[in-house]
């Protein structure tokens, strides 16, 4: 039984998997943080674009 426990403690076959899971979770977390940070600015820019296009379209209709 002691030999089994010593071999189990020395076995590192699953350690790489844990490293990759942690690394992937960190990358996903950074991606979510980036999207959250940028989304408000994108919403503001899109609203401004729609407003400007509507004003330009209205002004162009009045030219005729």
N, C-alpha and C positions, 0 to 999 in steps of 0.2 A: 504494500500500500504506500509506503514512503517513497519507493522508486516511482510509482505512478504520479504522486504529487510533485516530485522533483522534475519529472519529464513534462508535466503539465505546466509548471511554472516557467520552464525554459522555452516552451513552444511559443513562437511569435508569428505563426501563420496568419492570424486574424488581425494583427496590429496594423498592417497596411490598410486594411479595409476601414478601420476606425479613423485613420488619418484622412483618407479620402472623403469619408462622410463628413468629418468636421470641416475640411476645406471646402467641400461643396456647399455646406450649410452657410459658411461665411460668405461665399460668393453670392448665393441667393439672397442673403440678408443685405449685402451691399447693393445688389440690384434693386431690391424693394425700396431701400432707403433713397436711392437715386431717383427712382420713378416718383416716389412721394414728394421729393424735393422739387422736381421739375414740373410736376403735373399742374400746380397752381399757375405757374408762369405760362404754360401752354394754353390753359383755359382762358387766361386773360388775353393772350395774343390772338387766339381764335375768335373770341368775342369782338375784339377790336377790328379784326379783319372783316368779319361779317358786317359790322356797322359801317366801316369804310366802303365796302362794296355796295351796300344798300344805298348809301348817300351818293356814290358815283353813278349808280344805275338811275337813281331819281333825277340827278342833275343832267344826265345824258338824255333822258326822256323829255326834259323841258327844253332842250336845244332845238328840237324839230319844230 
